[in-house]
Amino acid sequence: MYSSQKTEDEDNNRAKKPITSIEWNPNRSHHCIIVGVGKCAVIIATGTGGIDDAEVTDALLSDALSVKGGGNIAPESRASKAVKWISLKKYNKQAGSPTTPISAYGGLTGPIALLQTNRDVASIRWHRKGDYFVTVSPKAGAAAVLIHQLSKASSQQPFGKTKGEVQLACFHPMKPFLFVATKEHVKVYHLVKQIMVKRLLSGCRHISSLDIHASGDHLVVGSLDRRLVWFDLDLASTPYKTLKYHERALRSVGFHPRYPLMASAADDGSIHVQMEKSISFKICKCSIPITVLIDKKVFSKNAMD
């Protein structure tokens, strides 16, 4: 009875936590999302795929749906103490949640599994192939960065120790590199060789967001001190260009996945959209402002994303 009451209290506390991150799987054949809430990352099947995509998605999520014993994690590994996989199959049955998919072709729908970490999850990012993803819990110390493989319901803790509080992490789209951002720097690690290959000096006081272009050649960083920093990864470890046109802290920056466009959103209620000519025209490196979207009624200082 005590164990049942404890589990119910934990579920209620988890439900009261705000959502910190929502990421749709970048692979068009994988119809699922990951939501960061409290100490958990929840894997949800959207049920939106066609007949072929539904089968691919079901195969991708099968291990996570039937996972037992905390996941396919080696007991002696660092990750075994940092994260636990929990199937939500039985909870869905108890709650009597609807299982009717949005698509007429069927397939899994609804919460599949959750990953429970030791500290609150602040950021989640997929690898472009849609199987691996990385979670960041800034207050977790050495276990702040965890890499997970959805198809095997497994996790890894790549670092035994960290210097500085990790804020964000993302994968290189082409190479086995992981970009890890602390408050002031972005470190680039080679996941196969397990070494740091580069340290990018942002000049920022507190990094709040980052994104890498689909080509893997450009990285953009946003900060709470209103800076947007653009790195050309083929050049030096210092910024190619630093822009400061927002009136308040930046909350989100990102490249368009196909077009040479970049956008930044800030607490001043504005979203700046620019064309980056260096991406489409290697000779000319410049940013051309296209438009500024302004919300004159900003109800929350950190509502922009």
C-alpha positions in Angstrom: 0.0 0.0 0.0 2.8 2.4 0.9 4.6 1.6 -2.4 1.4 2.2 -4.4 0.8 5.5 -2.6 4.4 6.6 -3.2 4.1 5.8 -6.9 0.9 7.8 -7.2 2.5 10.8 -5.4 5.4 10.7 -7.8 3.1 10.6 -10.8 1.2 13.6 -9.4 4.3 15.6 -8.8 5.6 14.8 -12.3 2.3 16.0 -13.8 2.7 19.4 -12.1 6.1 20.0 -13.6 6.3 22.3 -16.6 7.3 21.0 -20.1 10.8 22.2 -20.9 11.3 20.6 -24.3 9.3 19.1 -27.2 11.2 17.5 -30.1 9.6 15.9 -33.1 11.6 13.0 -34.6 13.5 14.5 -37.6 13.2 11.2 -39.6 10.0 11.4 -41.7 9.4 7.7 -41.3 9.5 7.9 -37.5 6.2 9.3 -36.1 7.0 10.0 -32.5 8.0 12.9 -30.3 9.9 13.3 -27.0 8.8 15.6 -24.3 10.9 16.8 -21.4 9.0 17.3 -18.1 10.6 17.4 -14.7 13.2 14.6 -14.3 11.7 12.6 -17.2 11.8 12.4 -21.0 8.6 10.9 -22.3 8.4 9.1 -25.6 5.1 9.5 -27.4 3.9 7.8 -30.6 1.8 10.2 -32.7 0.0 7.7 -34.8 0.2 9.9 -37.9 2.1 7.6 -40.3 1.0 5.8 -43.4 1.0 2.1 -43.7 4.7 1.8 -44.2 5.7 4.4 -41.7 3.4 2.9 -39.1 5.3 -0.4 -39.4 8.7 1.3 -39.2 7.6 3.4 -36.2 6.2 0.4 -34.4 9.5 -1.5 -34.9 11.5 1.5 -33.6 9.4 1.7 -30.4 9.0 -2.0 -29.7 11.9 -2.3 -27.3 10.9 0.9 -25.4 7.3 -0.3 -25.1 8.3 -3.7 -23.6 11.4 -2.6 -21.7 12.0 -4.1 -18.3 14.6 -3.7 -15.5 15.3 -0.1 -16.2 16.4 -0.6 -19.8 19.1 -2.3 -21.8 21.9 -0.7 -19.8 25.0 -2.5 -18.6 24.8 -2.8 -14.8 28.4 -1.7 -14.4 28.1 1.4 -16.6 27.9 4.9 -15.4 24.5 5.3 -17.1 22.9 2.6 -14.9 22.9 5.0 -12.0 21.9 8.1 -14.0 18.8 7.0 -16.0 16.1 4.4 -15.9 13.7 3.3 -18.8 10.1 2.7 -17.7 7.5 1.2 -20.1 4.1 3.0 -20.0 2.2 0.1 -21.5 0.5 -1.1 -18.2 -0.2 2.5 -17.2 -2.0 3.2 -20.4 -4.2 0.1 -19.8 -5.0 1.2 -16.2 -5.9 4.7 -17.3 -8.0 3.4 -20.1 -6.4 5.9 -22.5 -7.7 6.0 -26.1 -5.6 4.0 -28.5 -7.2 5.1 -31.8 -4.5 6.4 -34.1 -4.9 9.6 -36.0 -3.9 7.8 -39.2 -6.3 5.3 -40.7 -3.4 2.8 -41.1 -3.1 2.0 -37.4 0.0 1.7 -35.4 1.1 2.7 -31.9 -0.4 5.9 -30.4 0.1 7.7 -27.1 2.8 7.5 -24.4 5.3 4.6 -25.0 8.0 4.9 -22.3 9.7 7.5 -20.1 13.3 7.9 -19.1 13.7 8.9 -15.5 16.9 10.8 -14.6 18.3 12.1 -11.4 17.7 15.8 -12.1 15.3 18.0 -14.2 15.7 17.6 -17.9 16.3 21.0 -19.5 17.0 20.1 -23.2 16.4 17.2 -25.6 17.8 17.0 -29.1 17.5 14.2 -31.8 20.2 13.0 -34.1 19.1 13.6 -37.7 18.6 9.8 -38.3 15.9 9.7 -35.6 17.2 6.9 -33.5 19.7 8.5 -31.0 18.8 11.5 -28.9 20.6 13.4 -26.2 19.2 14.8 -22.9 20.7 17.5 -20.7 20.1 17.9 -17.0 22.3 20.9 -16.0 22.2 20.1 -12.3 23.2 16.5 -12.6 27.0 17.0 -12.6 28.9 14.4 -14.6 25.6 12.8 -15.6 24.3 16.1 -17.1 24.7 14.7 -20.7 23.1 11.3 -21.5 22.9 9.7 -25.0 20.1 7.3 -25.7 19.2 4.9 -28.4 15.4 4.5 -28.9 15.5 1.3 -31.0 17.4 -0.6 -28.2 16.0 1.3 -25.2 19.6 1.9 -24.0 21.5 4.8 -22.6 25.1 6.0 -22.2 26.9 8.5 -20.0 29.7 9.8 -22.2 31.5 11.8 -19.5 32.9 10.8 -16.2 33.3 14.4 -15.1 32.4 17.8 -16.5 34.0 21.2 -16.1 31.3 23.9 -15.9 27.5 23.6 -15.9 26.3 22.0 -19.1 23.4 24.0 -20.7 22.8 22.3 -24.0 24.0 19.6 -26.4 23.4 18.6 -30.0 24.7 16.2 -32.6 26.7 17.0 -35.7 24.4 15.9 -38.7 27.2 14.1 -40.6 30.1 13.3 -38.3 30.3 11.5 -34.9 30.6 14.8 -33.1 28.7 16.1 -30.1 28.4 19.8 -29.3 28.2 20.5 -25.6 27.5 24.1 -24.4 28.4 25.4 -21.0 27.5 29.0 -20.0 30.4 30.5 -21.9 31.9 27.9 -24.3 30.9 25.2 -26.8 33.0 22.1 -26.7 33.1 19.6 -29.6 33.7 16.0 -28.7 34.5 13.0 -31.0 32.2 10.3 -29.8 34.2 7.4 -31.3 37.6 8.5 -30.2 36.2 10.0 -27.0 38.3 13.1 -27.1 37.6 16.8 -27.3 38.5 18.1 -30.8 37.7 21.8 -30.5 36.6 24.4 -28.0 34.6 27.3 -29.4 34.9 30.7 -27.6 31.6 32.4 -27.8 32.3 35.6 -25.8 28.8 35.2 -24.2 28.1 35.3 -20.5 25.3 32.7 -20.5 24.5 30.6 -23.6 20.7 29.9 -23.8 20.4 28.1 -27.2 22.3 26.7 -30.1 21.7 25.0 -33.5 23.8 23.5 -36.2 23.1 23.8 -39.9 22.2 20.7 -41.9 25.5 20.9 -43.8 27.4 20.7 -40.5 29.5 23.7 -41.4 27.8 26.4 -39.4 26.8 26.8 -35.7 24.7 29.6 -34.3 24.5 30.4 -30.5 22.1 32.6 -28.6 22.7 34.0 -25.2 20.9 35.8 -22.3 23.1 38.8 -22.9 21.4 39.5 -26.2 24.1 38.1 -28.4 23.7 35.9 -31.5 27.0 34.3 -32.3 27.7 32.7 -35.7 30.6 30.2 -36.1 32.0 28.9 -39.3 33.3 25.5 -38.2 35.8 25.4 -41.1 37.6 28.5 -39.7 38.8 29.5 -36.3 37.5 28.7 -32.8 36.3 32.3 -32.4 33.0 33.6 -33.8 32.9 34.6 -37.5 30.2 37.2 -36.6 28.5 38.4 -33.5 25.1 40.1 -33.9 23.3 42.1 -31.2 20.0 43.4 -32.4 17.5 42.1 -29.8 16.6 44.3 -26.9 16.3 41.4 -24.4 17.7 37.9 -23.8 17.6 35.4 -26.7 15.7 32.2 -25.9 15.9 30.3 -29.2 17.9 30.3 -32.4 17.7 27.9 -35.4 18.5 27.2 -39.0 15.9 26.3 -41.5 16.4 22.6 -42.4 16.4 23.2 -46.2 16.6 26.9 -47.0 19.5 29.4 -46.2 17.4 31.0 -43.4 18.1 31.6 -39.7 15.7 32.8 -37.0 16.1 34.0 -33.5 13.5 34.6 -30.8 13.9 36.8 -27.7 12.2 38.0 -24.6 11.5 41.4 -26.3 8.7 39.6 -28.2 10.4 39.7 -31.6 11.5 37.0 -34.0 14.2 38.0 -36.5 14.4 36.0 -39.8 17.6 36.4 -41.9 19.0 34.9 -45.0 22.5 33.6 -44.6 24.3 34.0 -47.9 27.4 32.1 -46.7 25.3 28.9 -46.7 24.2 29.1 -50.3 27.0 31.2 -51.7 30.3 30.3 -50.3 32.1 33.4 -51.7 29.9 36.0 -50.0 29.5 35.6 -46.2 26.9 37.9 -44.9 23.4 37.9 -43.3 20.6 39.8 -44.9 17.6 40.7 -42.7 14.3 39.5 -44.2 11.6 40.3 -41.6 11.0 41.0 -38.0 7.9 39.5 -36.3 6.9 41.5 -33.2 4.4 40.5 -30.5 3.5 43.7 -28.7 1.8 41.9 -25.8 4.5 39.7 -24.2 2.9 38.1 -21.1 6.0 36.2 -20.0 9.6 37.2 -20.1 10.7 33.8 -21.3 7.8 32.8 -23.5 9.6 32.9 -26.9 10.7 29.7 -28.6 
